[in-house]
Amino acid sequence: MNAIALSCITFVCTSGGALLGMFLPGHRLSTEDKDVVRLGTGLIGTIAALVLGLLIASAKSSYDTQSTQIRQMTANIIVLDNLLKQYGTETSDIRNMLRRGIVLLADRIWRENSSDSAKVAPFAATDASEAFYAKLQQLSPQNDAQRSLQARAIQISTDIAQTRLLLFAQTGNSVPIPFLVVLIFWLTMIFTSFGLFARPTAIVIGCLLIFALSAAGAIYLILELGQPFAGLMEISSAPLRNMLPPLGP
């Protein structure tokens, strides 16, 4: 589900629960009953706070991991191109294939070319990448230096392929919807208890709406960090696309 839509649902549920609590007969409860409600709310609030903290930390860690993988892939591609350049002029075709492959790779990762990427299984290598790897292995080194460069280039291309598979394996939000439903239910119960013993004044209602907006913002942050290749917190594809200048004629 869209992060903004789910955050709006959270805001409506929590703010609605708070307003509903103000119209419940909370002031008629005895002192013992109020203590039970407060203790139960404190327990749910503690659990919800721990869960929110863990989810935000996990989503941020996943976001940082995939951002690091993109930077590592970018660095490996630059190193690979330099190795091919050092090998000699016979690698010009391979270097051109590398540049074309970068565009296809970025399109698949950021899902900007959905019509083409839908035809290929997420974990399957494209024809362009297989052709590049075959060309790389078909090089005929004439001396020890070229043999060393070819071996290093093959190893780096293998590392790039492994990183690509990791990125596709991590695609999609890892927070299950039923888990979020339970969390939103907890937050709704907490906000209902907030309004249960409060009088419906303008200041109280305004504060509760701000608190509800903050809770919805936490849900939005979790979902956005879980989708690093889309949304407002999207990792930029420009460094990956533009890292290699075009080869001259």
Helices and strands as residue ranges (DSSP letters): H 3-22, G 26-28, H 31-87, G 89-91, H 92-110, H 114-117, H 127-137, H 144-169, H 177-196, H 202-225, H 238-241
